[in-house]
């Protein structure tokens, strides 16, 4: 007896929405509908043989949500709370990729008493890095520090910024401008974005890292009272932070985010030749000894069924698809708010989508074959 396919809706037909539709439709376990305001953006998704619909108004959006097993939201962060509210009312499982802290807090409040799962922050950072961080933290009898570093970087950097746009410009600006959550000297607090500059080398490549907002998800709440130091920083190539401080602080563009977005999108090219760098390290006491443990991965893009997925498409889509899979398989709670740290790292890496994060570059082609 075959298990009936679960009906899901993907909101947003951009690069990440396309990757999600590709992975989920080819799995054979989900009946996929992709909805977007722009009919032109739906053409590439429709070519996959996936059903599409336009959502030009609230009534069309509600019709795309009601009666579905789950909704995967790949829309801009400012749409998250509205969509999550509709899903909670309809009793539909909800997943998103938002890095926006106030949106996540609002969704957490919505989840109280909800009869479906509300699970935001299911991408890379926040997302996978929170799963890794919690796994590292649980290995210690006494946790001293947990440091998480993630970068979505061009493989062939050029220009003074040594950076290319690989994902949402609005989300990027949010990370560079908003306060950053951390645990300092055992207390949950906020630190300024772009502060905390450090340099390090990984596999022979030099990087810098600095505070950015949203990457920790709800991990500071989970580890409050258990850890002395917890922080998250974005990885870039050396020199990037200094230019950002000139733009945001000296030229005061943090006060004119629409203009900053226009400048970024006009001056910084996009690229699909990217690499994801993940590095997390922790120190603490295990069995009476001071120990350090770490996790690192480097992930490239690859081709899936004749479609090229960039590294950021591949990892972000894999994170949210794995979260959906784990709920569908009963390996996560079936209602209420679900944080990333509730996902066991072993379950995530064993999942057909999450296994992307266990892939080394030289085995990329094999890992993409679900």
C-alpha positions as CSV (number, residue, x, y, z in Angstrom):
1,X,0.0,0.0,0.0
2,X,1.5,3.3,-1.1
3,X,1.4,6.3,1.2
4,X,-0.6,9.2,-0.2
5,X,1.4,12.2,-1.2
6,X,1.1,15.2,1.2
7,X,0.0,18.5,-0.4
8,X,2.3,21.4,0.3
9,X,2.4,25.0,-0.9
10,X,5.6,26.9,-1.5
11,X,5.2,30.7,-1.4
12,X,7.7,32.5,-3.6
13,X,9.0,31.4,-6.9
14,X,12.5,33.0,-6.6
15,X,15.8,31.2,-6.6
16,X,15.1,29.5,-3.2
17,X,11.5,28.7,-4.0
18,X,12.6,27.1,-7.3
19,X,15.1,24.9,-5.5
20,X,12.6,23.8,-2.9
21,X,10.1,22.9,-5.7
22,X,12.7,20.9,-7.5
23,X,13.8,18.9,-4.5
24,X,10.3,18.2,-3.1
25,X,8.7,17.4,-6.4
26,X,11.4,14.9,-7.4
27,X,11.2,13.2,-4.0
28,X,7.8,11.8,-5.1
29,X,6.3,12.2,-1.6
30,X,4.8,15.7,-1.9
31,X,2.2,17.2,-4.1
32,X,3.7,20.6,-4.7
33,X,1.9,23.9,-5.5
34,X,4.0,27.1,-5.9
35,X,2.4,30.5,-5.5
36,X,3.7,33.9,-6.4
37,X,2.4,37.4,-7.1
38,X,4.3,37.6,-10.3
39,X,3.1,35.2,-13.1
40,X,6.5,35.5,-14.9
41,X,8.4,34.1,-12.0
42,X,6.2,31.0,-12.1
43,X,7.3,30.0,-15.6
44,X,10.5,28.2,-14.5
45,X,8.7,26.3,-11.8
46,X,5.9,25.3,-14.1
47,X,8.5,23.8,-16.5
48,X,9.3,21.3,-13.7
49,X,5.8,20.0,-14.1
50,X,4.8,21.6,-10.7
51,X,1.4,23.2,-10.2
52,X,1.4,27.0,-9.9
53,X,-1.0,29.8,-9.0
54,X,-0.8,33.5,-8.6
55,X,-1.5,35.2,-5.2
56,X,-2.4,38.8,-6.2
57,X,-4.6,39.4,-3.1
58,X,-5.2,38.0,0.4
59,X,-8.1,35.9,-0.8
60,X,-5.9,34.1,-3.3
61,X,-3.2,33.7,-0.7
62,X,-5.7,32.1,1.7
63,X,-6.9,29.7,-1.0
64,X,-3.3,28.6,-1.6
65,X,-2.9,27.8,2.1
66,X,-6.2,26.2,3.3
67,X,-6.4,22.5,3.3
68,X,-2.7,21.9,2.7
69,X,-0.5,19.7,4.9
70,X,2.2,22.5,5.1
71,X,3.2,25.9,3.7
72,X,6.9,26.7,3.1
73,X,7.4,30.4,3.0
74,X,10.1,31.7,0.8
75,X,8.8,35.3,0.7
76,X,10.7,38.4,2.1
77,X,11.0,38.5,5.9
78,X,8.3,41.1,6.3
79,X,5.6,38.7,5.0
80,X,6.4,36.0,7.6
81,X,4.0,37.0,10.4
82,X,1.1,37.5,8.1
83,X,1.5,34.1,6.4
84,X,2.2,32.3,9.7
85,X,-1.0,33.8,11.1
86,X,-3.1,32.5,8.2
87,X,-1.5,29.0,8.6
88,X,-2.1,28.9,12.4
89,X,-5.8,29.8,11.8
90,X,-6.1,27.1,9.1
91,X,-4.3,24.4,11.1
92,X,-1.6,24.1,8.4
93,X,2.1,23.4,9.3
94,X,4.2,26.5,8.7
95,X,8.0,26.7,7.8
96,X,10.1,29.7,6.8
97,X,13.6,31.1,6.3
98,X,13.4,34.4,8.1
99,X,16.4,35.8,9.8
100,X,14.3,38.6,11.4
101,X,14.3,38.3,15.2
102,X,11.0,40.3,15.8
103,X,9.2,38.2,13.2
104,X,10.3,35.0,14.9
105,X,9.2,36.3,18.3
106,X,5.8,37.2,16.9
107,X,5.5,33.7,15.3
108,X,6.4,32.1,18.6
109,X,3.6,34.0,20.3
110,X,1.2,32.8,17.6
111,X,2.2,29.2,18.2
112,X,0.8,29.2,21.7
113,X,-2.2,26.9,21.5
114,X,-1.8,26.3,17.7
115,X,-2.9,22.9,16.4
116,X,-0.2,22.9,13.7
117,X,3.6,23.4,13.7
118,X,5.0,26.9,13.4
119,X,8.7,26.5,12.6
120,X,10.6,29.6,11.4
121,X,14.3,30.0,10.6
122,X,14.7,26.7,8.7
123,X,17.6,27.8,6.4
124,X,21.3,27.9,6.8
125,X,21.8,30.6,9.5
126,X,19.5,30.7,11.2
127,X,18.7,27.1,10.7
128,X,21.4,24.5,10.3
129,X,23.9,26.4,12.4
130,X,21.5,26.3,15.4
131,X,21.2,22.5,15.0
132,X,25.0,22.2,15.0
133,X,25.4,24.6,17.9
134,X,23.0,22.8,20.1
135,X,24.5,19.5,19.3
136,X,28.0,20.8,20.3
137,X,26.6,22.4,23.5
138,X,24.9,19.1,24.6
139,X,28.3,17.3,24.6
140,X,29.6,19.2,27.7
141,X,28.9,18.8,31.3
142,X,29.8,22.5,31.6
143,X,29.7,24.7,28.5
144,X,32.1,27.7,28.5
145,X,31.9,29.0,24.9
146,X,30.0,28.3,21.7
147,X,31.1,30.2,18.6
148,X,29.3,29.9,15.3
149,X,30.6,31.2,12.0
150,X,28.8,31.0,8.6
151,X,29.6,32.6,5.2
152,X,27.9,32.5,1.8
153,X,30.8,33.6,-0.3
154,X,31.8,34.0,-4.0
155,X,34.3,31.3,-5.0
156,X,36.1,33.9,-7.2
157,X,36.0,37.2,-5.2
158,X,36.7,40.5,-7.0
159,X,36.5,44.2,-6.1
160,X,37.2,45.8,-2.8
161,X,34.2,44.2,-1.1
162,X,35.3,40.8,-2.4
163,X,31.6,39.8,-2.3
164,X,28.7,38.9,-4.6
165,X,25.0,38.8,-3.9
166,X,23.9,35.2,-3.5
167,X,20.6,35.6,-1.7
168,X,18.0,38.2,-0.4
169,X,19.4,41.7,-0.4
170,X,16.8,42.8,2.2
171,X,17.9,39.9,4.4
172,X,21.5,40.8,4.0
173,X,20.9,44.4,5.0
174,X,18.9,43.3,8.0
175,X,21.9,41.2,9.2
176,X,24.3,44.1,8.8
177,X,22.1,46.7,10.5
178,X,20.0,45.1,13.3
179,X,21.2,44.3,16.9
180,X,22.7,40.9,17.4
181,X,21.7,38.5,20.2
182,X,24.5,36.8,22.2
183,X,25.4,35.4,25.6
184,X,28.2,37.4,27.3
185,X,29.5,36.4,30.7
186,X,26.5,34.1,31.2
187,X,23.9,36.7,30.5
188,X,21.7,37.0,27.4
189,X,22.3,40.4,25.7
190,X,22.6,42.2,22.4
191,X,25.8,43.4,20.7
192,X,26.2,45.7,17.7
193,X,26.3,44.4,14.2
194,X,29.7,44.8,12.4
195,X,31.5,44.7,15.8
196,X,33.7,41.9,17.1
197,X,35.9,41.7,14.0
198,X,38.2,38.7,14.0
199,X,40.4,37.0,11.4
200,X,41.1,33.3,11.0
201,X,42.2,30.7,8.4
202,X,40.4,27.6,7.4
203,X,41.8,25.0,5.0
204,X,44.4,27.5,4.0
205,X,42.0,30.4,3.2
206,X,42.0,33.6,5.1
207,X,38.7,35.0,6.3
208,X,37.3,37.6,8.6
209,X,34.1,37.4,10.7
210,X,32.0,39.9,12.5
211,X,28.7,40.2,14.4
212,X,25.5,40.0,12.3
213,X,21.9,39.7,13.3
214,X,19.6,36.7,13.4
215,X,22.0,33.8,12.9
216,X,21.5,32.3,16.3
217,X,17.7,31.9,16.0
218,X,16.4,31.0,19.5
219,X,19.7,29.4,20.7
220,X,20.4,32.2,23.2
221,X,17.2,31.4,25.0
222,X,17.9,27.7,25.0
223,X,21.4,28.1,26.3
224,X,20.7,31.0,28.8
225,X,22.1,30.0,32.2
226,X,24.1,27.1,30.6
227,X,26.9,28.9,28.7
228,X,29.3,31.6,29.5
229,X,29.8,32.9,25.9
230,X,27.7,32.3,22.8
231,X,27.9,34.3,19.6
232,X,27.3,34.2,15.9
233,X,29.3,36.0,13.1
234,X,29.2,36.1,9.4
235,X,32.3,35.0,7.4
236,X,33.7,37.3,4.7
237,X,36.9,37.8,2.9
238,X,39.3,40.3,4.6
239,X,38.5,44.0,4.1
240,X,34.7,43.6,3.8
241,X,33.8,44.8,7.2
242,X,35.8,48.1,7.0
243,X,33.9,49.1,3.8
244,X,30.6,48.2,5.4
245,X,31.3,50.5,8.3
246,X,32.1,53.3,5.9
247,X,28.8,52.8,4.1
248,X,26.6,52.2,7.1
249,X,28.1,54.4,9.8
250,X,30.2,57.2,8.1
251,X,27.8,57.7,5.2
252,X,24.8,56.8,7.5
253,X,23.2,54.5,4.9
254,X,21.9,52.3,7.8
255,X,19.3,55.1,8.1
256,X,18.4,54.7,4.4
257,X,18.0,51.0,3.8
258,X,16.0,51.4,0.6
259,X,18.8,53.4,-0.9
260,X,21.4,50.9,0.4
261,X,19.4,48.1,-1.3
262,X,19.4,50.0,-4.5
263,X,23.2,50.6,-4.4
264,X,23.9,47.0,-3.5
265,X,21.8,45.6,-6.3
266,X,23.2,48.1,-8.9
267,X,26.8,47.8,-7.9
268,X,27.4,44.2,-6.6
269,X,26.9,41.5,-9.2
270,X,25.1,38.2,-8.4
271,X,26.8,34.9,-8.8
272,X,26.0,31.2,-8.8
273,X,29.6,30.3,-8.4
274,X,29.5,30.4,-4.6
275,X,30.6,28.4,-1.6
276,X,29.1,27.9,1.8
277,X,31.5,27.9,4.7
278,X,30.3,26.6,8.1
279,X,32.5,26.6,11.2
280,X,31.4,26.1,14.8
281,X,33.6,25.5,17.9
282,X,32.9,25.0,21.5
283,X,34.9,24.6,24.7
284,X,33.9,23.3,28.1
285,X,34.3,20.5,30.6
286,X,33.7,16.8,29.8
287,X,34.3,14.3,32.5
288,X,36.4,16.8,34.5
289,X,38.6,17.7,31.5
290,X,38.7,21.0,29.5
291,X,37.9,20.0,25.9
292,X,37.3,21.8,22.6
293,X,35.0,20.3,19.9
294,X,34.2,21.7,16.5
295,X,32.2,21.2,13.3
296,X,33.1,22.5,9.8
297,X,31.8,22.0,6.3
298,X,32.4,23.6,2.9
299,X,29.6,23.1,0.4
300,X,29.5,23.9,-3.3
301,X,26.6,24.1,-5.8
302,X,25.8,21.3,-8.1
303,X,23.5,20.2,-10.9
304,X,20.2,18.5,-10.0
305,X,18.2,16.9,-12.9
306,X,19.8,19.3,-15.4
307,X,19.2,22.4,-13.2
308,X,22.2,24.2,-11.7
309,X,21.7,25.0,-8.0
310,X,24.1,27.4,-6.4
311,X,25.5,26.6,-2.9
312,X,23.1,29.0,-1.2
313,X,20.1,27.6,-3.1
314,X,21.2,24.1,-2.3
315,X,21.8,24.5,1.5
316,X,18.9,26.8,2.2
317,X,16.4,24.7,0.3
318,X,17.8,21.5,1.9
319,X,17.3,23.0,5.4
320,X,13.6,23.8,5.0
321,X,12.8,20.6,3.1
322,X,14.5,18.5,5.8
323,X,12.4,20.3,8.5
324,X,9.2,19.5,6.5
325,X,10.3,15.9,6.1
326,X,11.1,15.4,9.8
327,X,7.7,16.8,10.8
328,X,6.0,14.6,8.2
329,X,7.9,11.5,9.5
330,X,6.9,12.3,13.1
331,X,10.4,12.9,14.3
332,X,9.6,16.4,15.5
333,X,6.6,17.8,17.5
334,X,3.3,18.0,15.6
335,X,2.1,21.3,16.9
336,X,3.2,24.6,18.4
337,X,6.5,26.4,18.0
338,X,9.5,24.3,17.0
339,X,13.0,25.7,17.2
340,X,15.9,24.5,15.2
341,X,17.7,23.2,18.3
342,X,14.9,20.7,18.7
343,X,16.2,18.9,15.6
344,X,18.8,16.2,16.4
345,X,21.9,16.7,14.2
346,X,22.0,13.0,13.5
347,X,18.4,13.0,12.2
348,X,19.1,16.1,10.1
349,X,22.2,14.7,8.4
350,X,20.6,11.3,7.9
351,X,17.7,13.0,6.1
352,X,17.7,12.8,2.3
353,X,17.7,16.6,2.1
354,X,19.8,17.5,5.1
355,X,22.5,15.1,3.9
356,X,23.7,17.9,1.7
357,X,25.4,19.4,4.8
358,X,27.4,16.2,5.2
359,X,28.7,16.4,1.7
360,X,32.2,17.2,0.7
361,X,32.8,19.0,-2.6
362,X,34.3,16.0,-4.3
363,X,31.1,14.0,-3.8
364,X,28.7,16.7,-4.7
365,X,27.2,14.9,-7.7
366,X,26.4,11.8,-5.8
367,X,24.8,13.6,-2.9
368,X,22.4,15.5,-5.2
369,X,20.9,12.3,-6.4
370,X,17.9,11.7,-4.0
